[in-house]
Every structure is written in C-alpha cells, then in structure tokens.
Amino acid sequence: MFWSASPAATPPGAHRRASLDDATEKATNAAGWVEENWATWLTSALQIALIIIIAVILRHVIRRTITKLIERMNRTATAAQGTALGGLLVNAERRRQRSEAIGSVLRSVASFVIMGTAALTVLSVLKINLAPLLASAGVAGVAIGFGARNLVTDFLSGVFMILEDQYGVGDEIDAGVATGTVVEVGLRVTKLRGPNGAIWYIRNGEVKRIGNLSQGWSTATVDVMIAPDQDLDRAREIITATGEEMSKAEPWNEQLWEAVEVLGLSEVHLDSVTISVSAKTMPGKAPGIERELRWRIKKALDTEGISLAPRPLPDTPEDPAPDPSATVAAPSALASPTSPQSLATTPIPPPNLGK
C-alpha cells in the first residue's frame, strides 16, 4: 500500500485572503507615507506658488517703472523741442529712439534676471541638484556664443553706441562703409539714407569708425579760383561783403553761427590763384551754405568785373611715337638659299632613266 506524499490541499479562500492582506498593507503604508510627507509637499507647493507670484509681480512692476521713465524722458524731449533754443539742442526723434532702445534692453535684462532667478529657486525647492544643470547651461552658452558671435558682436556694439550717444536719428555720419543721414538706430543694424536716396543697412559690429558731421558745429569751406592778373584786394572786399550780406538774410542768419571769413590764398599757379573762404555753421547745414555762398560770390564777382580762372584740364598722357620696327616682318630662314630650311624645301631632281 502506497501513501501519497503530496501536501495538503490549500483551502479555497486562502489566496483571496492573502491578496486582501497585501493590498491592505500597501494601502496602509501609502497612507502612512502620504501622512508623513503631506506637510512637506504642502510647504513646497506654497513656496513655489509664492516664488512665482513674487517674480511675476516684481517683473511687472520693474517693466512698468522702466516704461514710465522712458515715456517721461520722451515727453521732456518733446516739450524742449518746441522752444527756440531746444529746437537747436534737442532732437526729439533721436532721443525717443535712443530711450526706446535703452528701455527695451533694460526690460529684457530685468525679465531675464527675475524669471531666471525664480526658476532656479523653484528647482532648489524641489531638491533638484543645480550643479549639473548650471554646468550644462554654461557649456551651451559658450557654444551658442561661438556660433552666434557676429550677432552678439552686433548687439553689444549697438548697445554701447546707444549708451554713448555716438550718433542718432537725423545725424549726418561717415561710417566708413557708407555715408548718409541716420534714419534708424537699432541694437543690431543702423539704417542710413545715402546722398542718392539709397537706404544702407549697416551691422553695428562692422562699424570700425564713425565720423559724425552733425555734432557741435560744422564748417563750410569754399575755394574761389580767379585769374592771377585780377585785383586780389578788391576780390577780398567783395567776398567779405557778400558773406556779411548773406549772414543777414533769411534763413542763413540762423544757420551761420559766425561771420564768413576770407582765409587767404591757398594755392598759387601761373594761370590761377585760389582764395579760401570759411564759415562756422549749424550742424549738418554746411553743404547748403557752401552752395549758396558759391552762388552769391560768383554773381558778385561778375558784377564787379573780376574774372574767374578756368578750371585746369586734367593731365592726359601723350601718345607714344609709333615703333618703326612694328611694320617690318620678322626675318625668315627661307630667305637664305643655303640655310637648312631652304635646302630641305628644294625639289629632288628626277632620276635619269635614259641610261
């Protein structure tokens, strides 16, 4: 007789009771874990919400303050523009664009600093290690800086140009690559209108030098060429009187800041002498004054019978004499009957077949 070695049969509800006990134990553990950490979660959530609220409010207040300050500066410049003296010293459009550019930079910097600080603070509240993140951000920043170095150079150059007020809207400048009147000053590109009406877009990082022709005052210079046999003293008196008459006429009396001065002879040649005339003018008004002064001087000299010297023709190089050997043919080896070339071309006599 054989006895069975198999274990006793499991009661029908044993597995169900075990699963229920496990679920109850897990639920108890989860409830205990939540009960132990809910205070920490609530504290962290309140801290994060408080950080975000403070950052948003602070960003709004700072940006609003900067905007109000820029608007106040623009209103002051506009009010000064309406006065007689302020119209000469203040360019409202130039100051408006300069203040708007500075305000845009300040608002961007304020937003970046405040929101960046808030983001880092939130991550620290969440117990996230910031060292790898900051290291990765530093490496990414260096890579982006190398890749966009031209853009960064243009931006930084534009910021310093605006802060230092090197030029503004309405100024006549020589930027090296182009010359014209400033139409718009941006953080990356400056727009110029050239003498022929073309709009030039110049990257601020490409400008190596700036010649501003509209700051302080300008100088109008006119050269008068007269014949050497004319009365120079009389010509000086006529030019001086013409300058005094022009300085009293509208609108030149406001654009001429000093009397027209005859500097003397700048060049002396056999067929002409050059009298230099100079005047200090309002910034940017020198070209128009020079044209008007030439017109008036020419009419005054013609009225007094003083002849201007003809403008000398540019020197042209004389045509060289023709080379006589150019029409002579090169010597040929076939011209000599004893030359190897001639002997090679001599026909071979036919053989004598009569013998």
Secondary structure, 3 states (H helix, E strand, C coil): CCCCCCCCCCCCCHHHHHHHHHHHHHHHHHHHHHHHHHHHHHHHHHHHHHHHHHHHHHHHHHHHHHHHHHHHHHHHHHHHHCCHHHHHHCCHHHHHHHHHHHHHHHHHHHHHHHHHHHHHHHHHHCCCCHHHHHHHHHHHHHHHHHHCHHHHHHHHHHHHHHHCCCCCCCCEEECCCCEEEEEEECCCEEEEECCCCCEEEEEHHHCCCCEECCCCCEEEEEEEEECCCCCHHHHHHHHHHHHHHHHCCCCHHHHECCCCEEEEEEEECCCCEEEEEEEEECCCCHHHHHHHHHHHHHHHHHHCCCCECCCCCCCCCCCCCCCHHHHCCCCCHHHCCCCHHHHHHCCCCCCCCCC
